[in-house]
Amino acid sequence: MDEKERMEVAAFRYQLIAGVVNRATPLSPGEVGTYFREIVNMAWKPDGKPARISIRTLERYKHLYDKGGLDALKPAVMPVRGCRLPPDILSAAEVLRREMPSRSVEQVIFLLEQQNPVWKDQIPPSTLARHFRTKDLTRRQLVKGDSEDRYRRFETDAPLRIWQSDFKHSVYLPDPLVKDRKRKTILCLILDDYSRYVMHAQYFWNEKLPCLEETLKKAIEKHGIPEQFYCDCGSAFSAKHLANICSRLGIRLSHSQPYRPAGRGKCERIFQFLDSSFHPEAYAAIHQGKIVDLEGLNKALQVWLDGYYHQRTHGTTRQTPAERMASFPVKPLPYGKEELRRFFFVEETRKVDKTGCISLDGIAYEVPQELAKKAVQIRYDPFDPSDAEIYVNGVFVGKARLLDALKNFHKPRPHREKEAKETPVSYSILDAAGKSREEQWGELHYSGEDPS
């Protein structure tokens, strides 16, 4: 496991305990236990699989984080050791698990050892648990709970506690690349759970990770850092880079269960309101030629939000979103805008070619010539390709600049002949050759021979 993978594991572990460790006021032991019990029942991995985390494990993660921060949550690099169990042990274990699915792995091992004392201390629990997972014999798979869908309305007690986010396929605009063709826009929206205030919303041409990061960055610049960022399990929201960003900013990243969008109902509700209120007005402006590109559409959206939606009394809260946001003091942003922007830089690994260039998203960059044929990490702003930094093993070595081949053509080439070093040489090969020649001439003259 390399350093990047260890960091990804640490970021996932942090998200599990973020609701406890990133609070301004610490929770009591009873509240911490209640929170961990909820996490055990609700924790999901970004790929949509159950996390299978125990309360004891969460307590250990919290202890490690309190002691050493995010680095302490990185897994240790351990050698991979395999272990095989005889088929008779595995078949007996399967029978015990099937006849009573509630039995734990520890209990199954205890029963096996009582049946056959020869097996005592010969059955690793992790190996048997892995075998049960392979054979679909876990307790979760065997014991079917209540399948009835049950929901409960919830609301936080202050702004910036939970931000909900989602993408929506939206209005069509003239395609900037193909004449006389329409192209669908994608709206990325971040909503405050308490106030129903839209922290930031922006239209893009796609729903990839850079669009989500741009929206989140602008929302934080305007209103500060939230405690929790709640979203679905889409590819952009499940990206490991987003988890790393949230971990560095102290944000708890959480995902709704797959195929259960009801938890993000507040986002779905404002999307419905956009369809009925804003989009008809936007289409009218598009047909009149007042909106012709993404920039114009985003300006119109911001006008609609600030001038209408945020001033409109919400049907559930009976207050305007602006009033509910203003009812709590604004938390100052602990980072400058430039420092915050660099938190969102995307990192990619590339190998520099012999000309000192690398290619990224179809864009060619020049890096210092001494890095030719070496692997480097490039960190860049996807919305500003000109701002890119080069790192080697995590150490900053310089800036990458966009390739300008025409400018390089007009640069003076270095002289091909090797110039003499400015440093004086005490004794050169020429001095030695001259001395040898004098000795030869002296010997020849002494012998009376003609040196010519």
C-alpha positions in Angstrom: 0.0 0.0 0.0 1.6 3.3 -1.1 1.3 6.6 0.6 -1.6 7.8 -1.6 -3.7 4.7 -0.7 -2.9 5.1 3.0 -4.1 8.7 2.8 -7.3 7.6 1.2 -8.0 5.1 4.0 -7.2 7.8 6.6 -9.7 10.1 4.9 -12.4 7.5 5.0 -11.8 6.7 8.7 -11.9 10.4 9.5 -15.3 10.8 7.9 -16.7 8.1 10.2 -15.6 10.0 13.3 -15.9 13.6 12.0 -19.2 14.2 13.8 -17.4 13.7 17.1 -13.9 15.2 16.6 -14.7 18.4 14.6 -17.2 19.9 17.1 -16.6 23.2 18.8 -18.1 21.8 22.0 -17.1 18.2 22.9 -19.8 15.5 23.4 -20.3 13.6 26.6 -19.3 9.9 26.6 -23.0 8.9 26.4 -23.5 11.2 23.3 -20.4 9.8 21.7 -21.7 6.2 22.2 -25.0 7.1 20.8 -23.4 8.7 17.7 -21.1 5.6 17.2 -24.1 3.3 17.4 -25.8 5.2 14.7 -22.7 5.1 12.5 -22.4 1.3 12.9 -26.0 1.0 11.5 -25.7 3.6 8.8 -22.0 3.7 7.7 -21.5 3.0 3.9 -18.4 3.0 1.9 -18.2 5.4 -1.2 -18.6 2.4 -3.5 -22.1 1.6 -2.0 -21.1 -1.3 0.2 -21.7 -1.6 4.0 -18.7 -0.3 6.0 -19.0 -3.1 8.6 -17.4 -0.9 11.3 -17.7 -1.8 15.0 -18.1 0.6 17.9 -14.8 -0.5 19.3 -13.1 0.3 16.0 -14.7 3.8 16.0 -13.5 4.4 19.5 -10.0 3.4 18.4 -10.1 5.7 15.4 -11.1 8.6 17.7 -8.3 7.8 20.2 -5.8 7.7 17.3 -7.0 11.0 15.9 -7.0 12.8 19.3 -3.5 11.6 19.8 -1.9 12.1 16.4 -4.3 13.8 14.0 -5.1 12.6 10.5 -1.7 10.9 10.0 -2.5 8.6 12.9 -5.4 7.2 11.0 -3.2 5.9 8.2 -2.9 2.1 8.3 0.4 0.6 9.0 2.2 -1.2 6.2 1.9 -4.8 7.1 3.2 -7.9 5.2 0.4 -10.0 3.6 0.2 -13.4 5.2 -2.0 -16.1 3.9 -3.6 -19.0 5.8 -5.4 -22.1 4.6 -8.1 -24.0 6.5 -8.9 -27.6 5.9 -12.1 -28.3 4.0 -13.6 -30.3 6.9 -13.2 -27.2 9.2 -14.8 -24.9 6.6 -17.8 -27.3 6.0 -18.4 -27.7 9.7 -18.2 -23.9 10.2 -20.8 -23.4 7.4 -23.2 -25.8 9.1 -22.9 -24.0 12.4 -23.4 -20.6 10.8 -26.5 -21.7 8.8 -28.3 -23.4 11.6 -28.1 -20.2 13.7 -27.1 -17.2 11.6 -26.8 -14.9 14.7 -23.7 -16.7 15.8 -20.5 -14.6 15.6 -17.3 -15.9 14.1 -15.9 -16.2 17.6 -18.8 -18.4 18.7 -18.5 -20.6 15.7 -14.8 -21.1 16.4 -15.6 -21.9 20.0 -18.1 -24.6 19.0 -15.6 -26.1 16.5 -12.9 -26.3 19.1 -15.3 -28.1 21.5 -16.3 -30.6 18.8 -12.7 -31.4 17.9 -10.0 -30.4 20.4 -7.4 -30.9 17.7 -8.6 -27.7 16.0 -7.9 -25.6 19.1 -5.9 -22.4 18.2 -5.8 -23.5 14.5 -8.6 -21.3 13.2 -7.8 -17.6 12.5 -11.0 -15.5 13.0 -10.1 -13.2 10.1 -9.7 -16.2 7.7 -13.0 -17.7 8.7 -14.8 -14.4 8.5 -13.4 -13.9 5.0 -14.6 -17.4 4.0 -18.1 -16.5 5.3 -18.1 -13.3 3.1 -17.0 -15.3 0.1 -19.8 -17.8 0.6 -22.5 -15.2 1.3 -22.8 -16.4 4.9 -22.5 -13.2 6.8 -25.1 -12.4 9.4 -26.3 -9.4 7.4 -27.0 -11.7 4.4 -28.6 -14.5 6.3 -30.7 -12.6 8.8 -33.2 -10.5 6.8 -34.5 -7.6 8.7 -37.7 -5.6 8.2 -37.7 -4.6 4.5 -40.3 -1.9 4.9 -39.0 1.5 4.0 -39.4 3.9 6.9 -38.5 7.6 6.8 -38.2 10.4 9.3 -38.1 14.1 8.7 -35.1 15.9 10.1 -33.7 19.4 10.4 -30.6 20.8 11.9 -30.6 23.5 14.6 -28.3 26.1 12.9 -26.8 27.0 9.6 -23.6 25.3 8.3 -24.4 22.1 10.2 -25.3 20.1 7.1 -25.0 21.1 3.4 -26.9 18.9 0.9 -25.7 18.8 -2.7 -26.8 17.2 -6.0 -26.6 17.6 -9.8 -29.6 18.2 -12.0 -29.9 18.0 -15.8 -31.3 21.4 -16.8 -32.1 23.8 -19.6 -30.6 23.6 -23.1 -28.3 26.4 -24.5 -26.7 27.0 -27.9 -23.7 24.7 -28.2 -20.5 26.9 -28.3 -18.8 24.2 -30.3 -21.4 23.2 -32.9 -23.4 25.9 -34.7 -27.2 25.6 -34.7 -27.2 22.9 -32.1 -28.5 22.9 -28.5 -26.6 21.4 -25.6 -27.9 20.4 -22.2 -26.5 22.1 -19.1 -26.0 20.5 -15.7 -26.8 22.4 -12.5 -24.7 21.8 -9.4 -26.4 23.1 -6.2 -25.5 23.2 -2.5 -28.3 23.8 0.0 -28.1 24.6 3.7 -30.3 22.1 5.6 -31.5 24.5 8.3 -32.2 27.7 6.4 -32.9 26.2 2.9 -30.5 28.9 1.7 -28.7 28.1 -1.6 -25.0 28.4 -0.6 -24.0 28.3 -4.2 -25.4 27.0 -7.5 -23.8 27.0 -10.9 -24.5 25.6 -14.4 -21.8 23.5 -16.2 -21.6 21.5 -19.3 -21.0 18.2 -17.4 -21.3 16.7 -13.9 -17.7 15.8 -13.3 -15.7 16.2 -10.1 -14.1 19.6 -11.0 -17.6 21.1 -11.3 -18.6 19.9 -7.8 -15.3 21.1 -6.3 -15.8 24.6 -8.0 -19.3 24.9 -6.5 -18.1 23.7 -3.0 -15.2 26.1 -3.1 -17.3 29.1 -3.9 -19.9 28.2 -1.3 -17.1 28.0 1.4 -15.7 31.4 0.2 -19.1 33.0 0.6 -20.4 31.4 3.9 -17.6 29.5 5.6 -16.9 25.8 6.3 -19.8 23.4 7.1 -19.6 20.6 9.6 -21.1 18.0 7.2 -21.4 17.6 3.5 -24.2 15.2 2.6 -24.6 13.9 -1.0 -25.4 10.8 -3.0 -23.0 8.0 -4.2 -22.4 9.4 -7.7 -19.0 9.2 -9.2 -18.2 12.9 -8.5 -19.4 12.7 -4.8 -17.6 9.4 -4.2 -14.3 10.5 -5.6 -11.3 10.0 -3.3 -10.0 13.5 -4.0 -13.3 15.0 -2.6 -12.8 12.9 0.6 -9.2 14.2 0.9 -10.4 17.8 0.6 -13.1 17.4 3.2 -10.7 15.8 5.6 -8.2 18.6 5.3 -10.9 21.2 5.8 -12.4 19.3 8.8 -15.7 18.5 7.0 -17.6 15.3 7.5 -18.4 13.8 4.1 -21.5 11.5 4.2 -23.4 9.7 1.4 -27.0 8.6 1.2 -27.7 4.9 0.8 -27.8 3.7 -2.8 -31.2 3.9 -4.4 -32.6 5.8 -1.4 -32.7 9.5 -2.4 -35.3 10.4 0.2 -32.6 11.7 2.6 -31.8 14.4 0.1 -35.5 15.5 -0.3 -34.7 19.1 0.4 -32.5 19.3 -2.8 -35.2 17.5 -4.8 -37.8 19.9 -3.6 -35.8 23.0 -4.7 -35.1 21.3 -8.1 -38.9 21.0 -8.5 -39.3 24.7 -7.7 -36.6 25.6 -10.2 -38.5 23.6 -12.9 -41.7 25.5 -12.2 -40.4 29.0 -11.4 -37.0 29.7 -12.9 -36.6 27.5 -15.9 -39.7 28.9 -17.8 -38.3 32.4 -17.3 -34.9 31.3 -18.4 -36.2 29.7 -21.6 -38.1 32.9 -22.4 -34.9 34.9 -22.0 -33.0 32.4 -24.2 -35.6 32.7 -27.0 -35.4 36.5 -26.8 -31.6 36.3 -27.1 -31.0 37.7 -23.6 -29.2 34.5 -22.5 -26.8 33.0 -25.0 -24.2 31.2 -22.9 -23.4 29.7 -19.5 -22.2 33.0 -18.1 -25.5 34.7 -18.8 -27.5 31.7 -17.5 -25.5 31.7 -14.2 -26.0 35.5 -13.8 -29.8 35.0 -14.3 -29.8 32.2 -11.7 -28.0 34.4 -9.1 -30.5 37.2 -9.7 -33.4 34.8 -9.2 -31.9 33.4 -6.1 -31.0 36.7 -4.4 -34.0 38.7 -5.6 -36.8 36.1 -5.3 -36.0 32.7 -3.7 -34.0 33.9 -0.7 -36.7 36.6 0.0 -39.6 34.2 -0.3 -41.3 32.7 2.8 -40.6 29.0 2.8 -43.6 26.8 3.2 -42.1 24.6 6.0 -39.9 27.0 8.0 -42.4 30.0 7.7 -39.4 32.2 7.3 -37.3 33.4 4.3 -34.0 31.6 3.8 -32.2 35.0 4.1 -33.8 35.6 7.6 -32.9 32.1 8.9 -29.3 32.5 7.7 -29.1 36.0 9.3 -30.3 34.7 12.6 -26.9 33.2 13.4 -23.5 35.0 13.5 -21.3 34.4 10.5 -18.2 32.3 11.2 -15.0 33.8 9.7 -13.2 31.7 7.2 -9.9 30.5 8.7 -8.1 30.5 5.4 -7.4 33.1 2.8 -9.0 32.7 -0.6 -5.7 31.8 -2.3 -4.9 29.2 0.4 -8.5 27.8 0.2 -8.2 27.6 -3.6 -5.1 25.4 -3.3 -6.9 22.9 -1.1 -9.0 22.1 -4.2 -6.0 21.6 -6.6 -6.2 18.3 -8.5 -3.1 16.1 -8.3 -2.0 13.8 -11.1 1.2 11.8 -11.7 2.9 12.1 -15.0 6.3 11.1 -16.5 8.2 13.9 -18.1 9.4 13.2 -21.7 12.9 14.0 -22.9 11.9 17.5 -24.1 10.8 18.4 -20.5 7.1 18.3 -21.3 4.1 16.6 -19.8 0.5 16.3 -21.1 -2.6 16.7 -18.9 -6.2 16.7 -20.2 -4.9 17.5 -23.7 -2.8 20.4 -22.5 1.0 20.4 -22.8 3.1 21.9 -20.0 6.8 22.6 -19.7 8.6 21.7 -16.5 12.3 22.3 -15.4 14.6 20.5 -17.8 16.4 18.6 -15.0 13.1 16.6 -14.5 13.2 15.0 -18.0 12.3 11.3 -17.9 11.3 11.4 -14.3 7.9 10.8 -12.7 6.4 14.0 -11.1 3.2 15.1 -9.5 1.4 18.0 -11.0 -1.2 20.0 -8.9 -3.4 22.3 -10.8 -6.6 24.3 -10.9 -8.9 22.6 -13.5 -10.6 26.0 -14.2 -7.2 27.8 -14.5 -4.8 25.5 -16.4 -2.1 28.2 -16.3 -1.7 27.8 -12.5 0.1 24.5 -12.0 2.8 23.3 -9.6 5.3 20.5 -9.9 6.2 18.2 -6.9 8.6 15.3 -6.6 7.8 12.9 -3.7 5.7 15.6 -2.1 8.4 18.3 -2.4 7.7 21.5 -4.4 10.3 21.9 -7.2 8.8 24.6 -9.4 5.9 25.8 -11.5 4.7 24.3 -14.7 4.0 26.6 -17.6 1.9 26.1 -20.7 4.0 25.0 -23.7 4.7 27.8 -26.2 6.5 26.1 -29.1 6.7 29.3 -31.1 8.4 31.1 -28.3 10.9 28.2 -27.8 11.7 28.4 -31.6 12.9 32.0 -31.2 14.9 31.3 -28.1 18.7 31.5 -28.7 20.2 28.0 -28.7 23.1 27.3 -26.4 26.6 27.1 -28.1 27.5 23.6 -28.9 31.2 24.0 -28.2 32.2 23.4 -24.6 33.4 26.6 -23.1 36.4 26.6 -20.8 35.5 26.7 -17.1 36.1 30.0 -15.4 37.6 28.2 -12.4 41.4 28.2 -12.7 43.1 24.9 -13.1 46.3 24.4 -11.1 47.8 21.8 -13.4 46.3 20.8 -16.8 47.0 18.1 -19.3 48.7 20.6 -21.5 51.2 21.5 -18.8 52.0 17.8 -18.3 52.4 17.2 -22.1 54.7 20.2 -22.3 56.9 19.0 -19.5 57.1 15.5 -21.1 58.0 17.1 -24.4 60.9 19.1 -22.9 62.2 16.0 -21.2 62.2 14.1 -24.5 63.9 17.0 -26.3 66.5 17.2 -23.6 67.3 13.5 -23.8 67.6 13.6 -27.6 69.9 16.6 -27.6 72.2 15.0 -25.0 72.6 11.9 -27.2 73.7 14.1 -30.1 70.8 13.0 -32.3 68.9 15.5 -34.5 65.4 16.1 -32.9 63.9 16.9 -36.3 
